[in-house]
């Protein structure tokens, strides 16, 4: 990293544990998902993800203050593996809903688990991807950051009333953390559109579109299944 890129900034490194807790919840949900995928294969995915997570926690146990090439790629790989594994579960759940196969309560539980894991997994991908990742966002000068994938309200608040503008990106040197990406992922999955952070790059728009689409399909099919049961 160039000296100019590492210019001191008055931004505390992000806590590791919100993302760790979310990752563990996603893995637990996937591990216990009612699924035709053999348990051994699901546990293998969970085991690989846990090994990745342990390595990342050992490297940055409390705050995300340092980064190497391998830790950057491992963070990406972990988020993408959880996301891809859950998309397989999503397709399977959709097929079961369309075929009206299996126990109704079991299918409903599976749909909720897939939806929750989706919210967490997309948030992890957004968090790792945007502006070079969580370490880059607090250690590099703003002019040296990669182009933003998302625009948050704080990025535009400098011209509002004083008590709001004091928390803006320009005044406070604010940068988003995992909670911000989790909220954006949650609201996108519930509203089927961006409501908090606006996607700027093509990859961010495509990922948010995929999340909105999967959330809409799950909701529509669950409602249809419920109506058919009532009928």
VOPAGU-2260 file (C-alpha; in pm, 1 decimal, decimal comma):
REM VOPAGU-2260
SITE   aa  ch    i         X         Y         Z
SITE  UNK   A    0       0,0       0,0       0,0
SITE  UNK   A    1     133,6     345,2     -87,6
SITE  UNK   A    2     216,9     590,1     191,8
SITE  UNK   A    3     -44,5     829,4      61,1
SITE  UNK   A    4    -305,1     552,1      64,4
SITE  UNK   A    5    -245,3     477,7     430,9
SITE  UNK   A    6    -280,3     839,8     548,5
SITE  UNK   A    7    -406,2     841,9     908,4
SITE  UNK   A    8    -784,5     857,1     938,5
SITE  UNK   A    9    -987,8     908,4    1251,3
SITE  UNK   A   10   -1196,5     595,0    1195,0
SITE  UNK   A   11   -1194,0     300,8    1435,9
SITE  UNK   A   12   -1157,1     -39,5    1269,3
SITE  UNK   A   13   -1482,4    -233,9    1253,6
SITE  UNK   A   14   -1564,5    -495,9    1515,7
SITE  UNK   A   15   -1526,1    -850,9    1383,2
SITE  UNK   A   16   -1809,4   -1006,9    1584,1
SITE  UNK   A   17   -2131,0    -880,3    1416,7
SITE  UNK   A   18   -2022,3   -1048,1    1092,4
SITE  UNK   A   19   -1904,5   -1359,8    1279,5
SITE  UNK   A   20   -2235,1   -1399,6    1463,2
SITE  UNK   A   21   -2431,4   -1350,2    1139,5
SITE  UNK   A   22   -2212,2   -1607,8     963,5
SITE  UNK   A   23   -2265,2   -1862,8    1240,0
SITE  UNK   A   24   -2643,2   -1808,3    1226,5
SITE  UNK   A   25   -2641,1   -1860,6     849,2
SITE  UNK   A   26   -2435,9   -2179,3     879,6
SITE  UNK   A   27   -2659,8   -2317,6    1155,7
SITE  UNK   A   28   -2969,4   -2242,7     948,1
SITE  UNK   A   29   -2817,7   -2415,9     644,9
SITE  UNK   A   30   -2696,7   -2715,8     846,3
SITE  UNK   A   31   -3041,6   -2789,3     991,2
SITE  UNK   A   32   -3236,5   -2705,6     675,7
SITE  UNK   A   33   -3495,7   -2972,4     581,7
SITE  UNK   A   34   -3340,5   -3079,4     252,7
SITE  UNK   A   35   -3297,9   -3366,3       9,1
SITE  UNK   A   36   -2928,3   -3275,1      -7,5
SITE  UNK   A   37   -2752,3   -3543,4     202,6
SITE  UNK   A   38   -2662,1   -3427,0     551,3
SITE  UNK   A   39   -2298,3   -3524,8     495,0
SITE  UNK   A   40   -2267,3   -3284,4     201,3
SITE  UNK   A   41   -2431,9   -3001,4     393,9
SITE  UNK   A   42   -2209,0   -3061,2     694,5
SITE  UNK   A   43   -1906,0   -3062,6     464,5
SITE  UNK   A   44   -1998,7   -2715,3     336,9
SITE  UNK   A   45   -2051,8   -2596,2     694,2
SITE  UNK   A   46   -1719,5   -2749,5     803,7
SITE  UNK   A   47   -1523,8   -2578,8     525,4
SITE  UNK   A   48   -1690,6   -2245,7     607,1
SITE  UNK   A   49   -1609,3   -2284,6     976,8
SITE  UNK   A   50   -1243,5   -2350,9     898,0
SITE  UNK   A   51   -1234,0   -2034,8     684,7
SITE  UNK   A   52   -1405,3   -1837,2     960,8
SITE  UNK   A   53   -1163,4   -1960,0    1228,2
SITE  UNK   A   54    -864,1   -1857,7    1014,3
SITE  UNK   A   55   -1010,9   -1510,0     963,4
SITE  UNK   A   56   -1093,3   -1466,5    1333,1
SITE  UNK   A   57    -740,4   -1571,6    1434,4
SITE  UNK   A   58    -599,9   -1317,1    1188,3
SITE  UNK   A   59    -829,6   -1036,1    1313,6
SITE  UNK   A   60    -973,8   -1152,5    1646,7
SITE  UNK   A   61   -1152,0    -835,0    1762,4
SITE  UNK   A   62   -1128,2    -553,5    1509,8
SITE  UNK   A   63   -1066,5    -562,4    1136,5
SITE  UNK   A   64    -742,3    -369,4    1146,0
SITE  UNK   A   65    -518,5    -558,2     902,9
SITE  UNK   A   66    -550,6    -737,7     572,1
SITE  UNK   A   67    -338,2    -953,0     342,9
SITE  UNK   A   68    -408,6   -1090,9      -0,4
SITE  UNK   A   69    -503,0   -1434,0     137,8
SITE  UNK   A   70    -735,3   -1290,9     405,1
SITE  UNK   A   71    -909,2   -1074,4     145,1
SITE  UNK   A   72    -969,5   -1371,2     -85,9
SITE  UNK   A   73   -1071,6   -1595,0     204,1
SITE  UNK   A   74   -1331,0   -1340,0     317,1
SITE  UNK   A   75   -1471,4   -1333,4     -36,2
SITE  UNK   A   76   -1465,7   -1712,6     -66,7
SITE  UNK   A   77   -1651,1   -1758,4     262,2
SITE  UNK   A   78   -1927,7   -1514,7     169,1
SITE  UNK   A   79   -1966,5   -1659,0    -181,1
SITE  UNK   A   80   -1968,8   -2021,8     -61,0
SITE  UNK   A   81   -2251,8   -1950,3     182,2
SITE  UNK   A   82   -2440,4   -1761,1     -88,6
SITE  UNK   A   83   -2399,6   -2030,9    -355,7
SITE  UNK   A   84   -2489,3   -2313,7    -115,9
SITE  UNK   A   85   -2802,9   -2127,4     -15,6
SITE  UNK   A   86   -2901,4   -2065,9    -379,1
SITE  UNK   A   87   -2896,1   -2444,1    -429,9
SITE  UNK   A   88   -3123,0   -2476,6    -125,3
SITE  UNK   A   89   -3343,1   -2200,1    -269,8
SITE  UNK   A   90   -3388,7   -2387,0    -600,3
SITE  UNK   A   91   -3469,2   -2708,6    -414,2
SITE  UNK   A   92   -3725,6   -2529,7    -194,2
SITE  UNK   A   93   -3890,2   -2372,0    -498,8
SITE  UNK   A   94   -3919,1   -2713,6    -666,0
SITE  UNK   A   95   -4077,3   -2861,2    -353,0
SITE  UNK   A   96   -4322,7   -2572,2    -331,9
SITE  UNK   A   97   -4418,9   -2608,2    -698,9
SITE  UNK   A   98   -4461,4   -2985,5    -670,7
SITE  UNK   A   99   -4647,8   -2951,2    -340,1
SITE  UNK   A  100   -4430,2   -3230,0    -203,8
SITE  UNK   A  101   -4343,1   -3289,9     157,8
SITE  UNK   A  102   -4496,7   -3181,7     485,0
SITE  UNK   A  103   -4648,2   -2831,7     476,3
SITE  UNK   A  104   -4490,1   -2711,6     801,3
SITE  UNK   A  105   -4152,6   -2853,1     695,0
SITE  UNK   A  106   -4166,4   -2664,6     365,0
SITE  UNK   A  107   -4263,2   -2344,0     545,0
SITE  UNK   A  108   -3969,3   -2385,0     784,1
SITE  UNK   A  109   -3733,7   -2450,2     493,4
SITE  UNK   A  110   -3857,6   -2135,9     316,0
SITE  UNK   A  111   -3794,9   -1922,0     624,5
SITE  UNK   A  112   -3447,9   -2070,9     672,1
SITE  UNK   A  113   -3351,5   -2011,3     309,2
SITE  UNK   A  114   -3483,5   -1654,4     323,7
SITE  UNK   A  115   -3295,8   -1569,0     646,2
SITE  UNK   A  116   -2973,3   -1724,6     518,8
SITE  UNK   A  117   -3014,2   -1529,7     195,0
SITE  UNK   A  118   -3035,8   -1199,2     383,4
SITE  UNK   A  119   -2720,1   -1277,5     581,9
SITE  UNK   A  120   -2525,7   -1414,7     283,4
SITE  UNK   A  121   -2600,2   -1119,5      53,0
SITE  UNK   A  122   -2509,4    -880,1     335,5
SITE  UNK   A  123   -2174,2   -1057,7     372,1
SITE  UNK   A  124   -2105,3   -1027,9      -0,7
SITE  UNK   A  125   -2200,0    -657,7      -2,9
SITE  UNK   A  126   -1983,7    -598,6     306,3
SITE  UNK   A  127   -1676,1    -767,3     157,1
SITE  UNK   A  128   -1723,3    -613,8    -187,8
SITE  UNK   A  129   -1800,0    -244,0    -132,4
SITE  UNK   A  130   -1511,4       7,9    -146,9
SITE  UNK   A  131   -1247,8    -264,8    -116,8
SITE  UNK   A  132   -1387,6    -431,0     195,4
SITE  UNK   A  133   -1402,7    -354,8     569,2
SITE  UNK   A  134   -1027,8    -304,0     619,5
SITE  UNK   A  135    -982,1     -89,5     311,6
SITE  UNK   A  136   -1272,0     137,1     411,1
SITE  UNK   A  137   -1097,1     249,4     732,1
SITE  UNK   A  138    -727,1     230,4     643,2
SITE  UNK   A  139    -708,5     393,3     301,5
SITE  UNK   A  140    -755,2     760,2     224,4
SITE  UNK   A  141   -1090,5     829,0      61,9
SITE  UNK   A  142    -934,3     934,7    -267,8
SITE  UNK   A  143    -752,3     597,9    -276,7
SITE  UNK   A  144   -1061,3     382,8    -214,4
SITE  UNK   A  145   -1206,5     177,4    -501,9
SITE  UNK   A  146   -1529,0     314,5    -648,8
SITE  UNK   A  147   -1825,0     262,7    -418,6
SITE  UNK   A  148   -2075,7     -10,8    -501,2
SITE  UNK   A  149   -2338,7     145,7    -271,9
SITE  UNK   A  150   -2441,0     498,6    -172,9
SITE  UNK   A  151   -2568,7     529,8     183,3
SITE  UNK   A  152   -2776,9     816,7     327,8
SITE  UNK   A  153   -2474,7     935,3     529,9
SITE  UNK   A  154   -2290,3     992,7     202,2
SITE  UNK   A  155   -2543,0    1267,8     118,5
SITE  UNK   A  156   -2624,1    1418,5     458,6
SITE  UNK   A  157   -2365,3    1697,0     468,9
SITE  UNK   A  158   -2617,2    1965,1     358,2
SITE  UNK   A  159   -2896,8    1875,1     602,1
SITE  UNK   A  160   -2968,5    2009,3     951,8
SITE  UNK   A  161   -2672,1    2022,4    1187,1
SITE  UNK   A  162   -2760,6    1726,7    1410,5
SITE  UNK   A  163   -2784,2    1507,2    1099,4
SITE  UNK   A  164   -2492,9    1652,5     902,0
SITE  UNK   A  165   -2255,9    1593,9    1196,7
SITE  UNK   A  166   -2290,0    1220,4    1130,2
SITE  UNK   A  167   -2231,9    1243,7     755,4
SITE  UNK   A  168   -1946,9    1079,1     568,5
SITE  UNK   A  169   -1785,6    1416,0     505,3
SITE  UNK   A  170   -1808,6    1552,6     860,4
SITE  UNK   A  171   -1749,0    1235,4    1062,6
SITE  UNK   A  172   -1548,7    1040,5     802,5
SITE  UNK   A  173   -1824,0     778,9     834,4
SITE  UNK   A  174   -1801,3     444,2     654,1
SITE  UNK   A  175   -2055,9     158,7     653,5
SITE  UNK   A  176   -2007,7    -156,9     858,9
SITE  UNK   A  177   -2170,6    -500,8     852,1
SITE  UNK   A  178   -2486,3    -382,0    1031,2
SITE  UNK   A  179   -2544,7    -123,4     757,0
SITE  UNK   A  180   -2513,0    -387,0     484,1
SITE  UNK   A  181   -2732,2    -629,3     679,8
SITE  UNK   A  182   -3009,2    -369,4     707,3
SITE  UNK   A  183   -2984,4    -291,6     336,2
SITE  UNK   A  184   -2998,2    -662,5     251,3
SITE  UNK   A  185   -3295,9    -715,8     483,1
SITE  UNK   A  186   -3493,9    -422,4     346,7
SITE  UNK   A  187   -3413,3    -520,7     -12,4
SITE  UNK   A  188   -3534,7    -874,9      52,0
SITE  UNK   A  189   -3857,9    -750,7     213,4
SITE  UNK   A  190   -3943,1    -460,5     -17,9
SITE  UNK   A  191   -3797,8    -621,3    -335,4
SITE  UNK   A  192   -3615,5    -295,7    -406,7
SITE  UNK   A  193   -3335,9     -84,6    -263,0
SITE  UNK   A  194   -3469,9     126,9      24,5
SITE  UNK   A  195   -3160,7     232,7     220,1
SITE  UNK   A  196   -2836,5     198,3      25,1
SITE  UNK   A  197   -2861,3     262,9    -348,1
SITE  UNK   A  198   -2662,5      27,1    -575,4
SITE  UNK   A  199   -2419,0     210,6    -801,3
SITE  UNK   A  200   -2214,7     -53,9    -982,6
SITE  UNK   A  201   -2347,5    -317,6   -1221,1
SITE  UNK   A  202   -2240,3    -598,6    -989,1
SITE  UNK   A  203   -2423,3    -441,0    -695,3
SITE  UNK   A  204   -2738,4    -395,7    -904,7
SITE  UNK   A  205   -2727,7    -754,9   -1029,9
SITE  UNK   A  206   -2677,0    -894,7    -679,8
SITE  UNK   A  207   -2960,7    -686,5    -537,8
SITE  UNK   A  208   -3181,6    -791,9    -828,2
SITE  UNK   A  209   -3106,6   -1159,2    -757,8
SITE  UNK   A  210   -3185,0   -1114,1    -388,4
SITE  UNK   A  211   -3511,2    -931,6    -463,0
SITE  UNK   A  212   -3613,6   -1194,8    -716,4
SITE  UNK   A  213   -3547,0   -1488,1    -484,1
SITE  UNK   A  214   -3729,8   -1319,3    -197,3
SITE  UNK   A  215   -4030,7   -1245,4    -417,8
SITE  UNK   A  216   -4044,2   -1600,0    -556,6
SITE  UNK   A  217   -4029,1   -1755,0    -209,0
SITE  UNK   A  218   -4302,2   -1526,6     -75,8
SITE  UNK   A  219   -4530,0   -1579,7    -376,8
SITE  UNK   A  220   -4495,7   -1957,8    -367,1
SITE  UNK   A  221   -4544,0   -1978,9      11,0
SITE  UNK   A  222   -4862,7   -1772,6     -18,5
SITE  UNK   A  223   -4982,0   -1990,3    -308,3
SITE  UNK   A  224   -4911,1   -2304,5    -104,5
SITE  UNK   A  225   -5102,4   -2162,6     190,6
SITE  UNK   A  226   -5402,8   -2076,0     -28,6
SITE  UNK   A  227   -5405,3   -2425,9    -177,3
SITE  UNK   A  228   -5405,2   -2578,3     171,2
SITE  UNK   A  229   -5699,2   -2358,8     273,3
SITE  UNK   A  230   -5883,6   -2459,7     -43,3
